[in-house]
Amino acid sequence: MKNIWQEFKSFIKMISKGKKDVAVVMAAGGFMKATVPFLVFYFSAQILNNAIEGDYEACVKSVAALLLSQFVCELVNRFCQKRIEVLGESCQQIIRQQMADKAFELQYEKFEKQETLDALRHAKLTAGGSGDIKDQVDTCYQIFVQFFSMCCTDVGCIFLSSSGESGKDTV
């Protein structure tokens, strides 16, 4: 587990070279995407509670708060996703440039060898295949989303269990 965490941190450092906001964008986007379902649950409960109590003015306020919070979260999430896509494209371009630079550094006699051509072909297929850097960056972003979803679930469970215990005392 420690190795996975170290690899994850080194990958974030690698893609962050020259871009200081990568971890912040991934964390912010992951947090916003993860909180949307929980905001819907929370505000839906508020709307139902207010409707049961007959406080329709509070219902309207809760609906407005739900719509506004959902809009802000989705807006920030979309911005972060687009930023991650641009980051993946730029990383892909950097890798292609590095491959081209390496190919141009080779001496012509060495470049003609079959093993060199096979190695370049393999590197090109790997870089453009299902394991390309854009997919890795997106996977990294999804890790942030799942982490924050897990955190929100934990907080929600703690909140529900504490409110359930306080409800037992008052009955």
BELLINGI-V299198 format. One record per pair of residues at least 12 apart in sequence whose ideal C-beta (glycine too) atoms are under 10 Angstrom apart, sorted by the first residue. I is the first residue (numbers start at 1). J is the second residue. If there is no record, write none. Layout:
i=I j=J
i=I j=J
//
This chain:
i=8 j=140
i=8 j=143
i=9 j=23
i=11 j=133
i=11 j=136
i=11 j=137
i=11 j=139
i=11 j=140
i=12 j=26
i=12 j=137
i=12 j=140
i=12 j=143
i=12 j=144
i=14 j=91
i=14 j=133
i=14 j=136
i=15 j=84
i=15 j=87
i=15 j=88
i=15 j=90
i=15 j=91
i=15 j=94
i=15 j=133
i=15 j=136
i=15 j=137
i=15 j=140
i=16 j=87
i=17 j=91
i=17 j=94
i=18 j=90
i=18 j=94
i=19 j=83
i=19 j=86
i=19 j=87
i=19 j=90
i=19 j=91
i=21 j=80
i=21 j=83
i=21 j=87
i=22 j=83
i=22 j=84
i=22 j=87
i=22 j=91
i=22 j=137
i=22 j=140
i=22 j=141
i=23 j=140
i=23 j=144
i=24 j=80
i=24 j=83
i=25 j=76
i=25 j=79
i=25 j=80
i=25 j=81
i=25 j=82
i=25 j=83
i=25 j=84
i=25 j=87
i=25 j=141
i=25 j=144
i=26 j=80
i=26 j=83
i=26 j=84
i=26 j=87
i=26 j=137
i=26 j=140
i=26 j=141
i=26 j=142
i=26 j=143
i=26 j=144
i=26 j=145
i=27 j=80
i=27 j=141
i=27 j=144
i=27 j=147
i=27 j=148
i=28 j=76
i=28 j=77
i=28 j=79
i=28 j=80
i=28 j=83
i=28 j=144
i=28 j=148
i=29 j=73
i=29 j=76
i=29 j=77
i=29 j=78
i=29 j=79
i=29 j=80
i=29 j=81
i=29 j=82
i=29 j=83
i=29 j=84
i=29 j=141
i=29 j=144
i=29 j=145
i=29 j=148
i=30 j=77
i=30 j=80
i=30 j=84
i=30 j=140
i=30 j=141
i=30 j=142
i=30 j=143
i=30 j=144
i=30 j=145
i=30 j=146
i=30 j=147
i=30 j=148
i=30 j=149
i=30 j=151
i=31 j=73
i=31 j=76
i=31 j=77
i=31 j=80
i=31 j=144
i=31 j=145
i=31 j=147
i=31 j=148
i=31 j=149
i=31 j=151
i=31 j=152
i=32 j=72
i=32 j=73
i=32 j=74
i=32 j=75
i=32 j=76
i=32 j=77
i=32 j=78
i=32 j=79
i=32 j=80
i=32 j=81
i=32 j=145
i=32 j=148
i=33 j=73
i=33 j=74
i=33 j=76
i=33 j=77
i=33 j=78
i=33 j=80
i=33 j=81
i=33 j=141
i=33 j=142
i=33 j=144
i=33 j=145
i=33 j=146
i=33 j=148
i=33 j=149
i=34 j=73
i=34 j=77
i=34 j=144
i=34 j=145
i=34 j=146
i=34 j=147
i=34 j=148
i=34 j=149
i=34 j=150
i=34 j=151
i=34 j=152
i=34 j=153
i=35 j=69
i=35 j=70
i=35 j=73
i=35 j=77
i=35 j=148
i=35 j=149
i=35 j=151
i=35 j=152
i=35 j=155
i=36 j=69
i=36 j=70
i=36 j=73
i=36 j=74
i=36 j=77
i=36 j=152
i=37 j=70
i=37 j=149
i=37 j=152
i=37 j=153
i=37 j=156
i=38 j=149
i=38 j=152
i=38 j=153
i=38 j=155
i=38 j=156
i=38 j=159
i=39 j=65
i=39 j=66
i=39 j=69
i=39 j=70
i=39 j=72
i=39 j=73
i=39 j=152
i=40 j=66
i=40 j=69
i=40 j=70
i=41 j=152
i=41 j=156
i=42 j=62
i=42 j=65
i=42 j=66
i=42 j=69
i=42 j=156
i=42 j=159
i=43 j=62
i=43 j=63
i=43 j=64
i=43 j=65
i=43 j=66
i=43 j=67
i=43 j=69
i=43 j=70
i=44 j=62
i=44 j=63
i=44 j=66
i=45 j=62
i=46 j=58
i=46 j=59
i=46 j=61
i=46 j=62
i=46 j=63
i=46 j=65
i=46 j=66
i=47 j=59
i=47 j=60
i=47 j=61
i=47 j=62
i=47 j=63
i=47 j=65
i=47 j=66
i=48 j=62
i=49 j=62
i=50 j=62
i=50 j=63
i=77 j=145
i=80 j=141
i=80 j=144
i=81 j=138
i=81 j=141
i=83 j=141
i=84 j=134
i=84 j=137
i=84 j=138
i=84 j=140
i=84 j=141
i=84 j=142
i=84 j=144
i=85 j=134
i=85 j=137
i=85 j=138
i=85 j=141
i=86 j=137
i=87 j=133
i=87 j=134
i=87 j=137
i=87 j=138
i=87 j=140
i=87 j=141
i=88 j=132
i=88 j=133
i=88 j=134
i=88 j=135
i=88 j=136
i=88 j=137
i=88 j=138
i=88 j=140
i=88 j=141
i=89 j=133
i=89 j=134
i=89 j=137
i=90 j=133
i=90 j=134
i=90 j=137
i=91 j=132
i=91 j=133
i=91 j=134
i=91 j=136
i=91 j=137
i=92 j=127
i=92 j=128
i=92 j=132
i=92 j=133
i=92 j=134
i=92 j=135
i=92 j=137
i=93 j=133
i=94 j=133
i=95 j=123
i=95 j=126
i=95 j=127
i=95 j=128
i=95 j=132
i=95 j=133
i=95 j=134
i=96 j=124
i=96 j=127
i=96 j=128
i=96 j=133
i=98 j=123
i=98 j=127
i=99 j=120
i=99 j=123
i=99 j=124
i=99 j=127
i=102 j=119
i=102 j=120
i=102 j=123
i=103 j=116
i=103 j=120
i=103 j=123
i=103 j=124
i=106 j=120
//
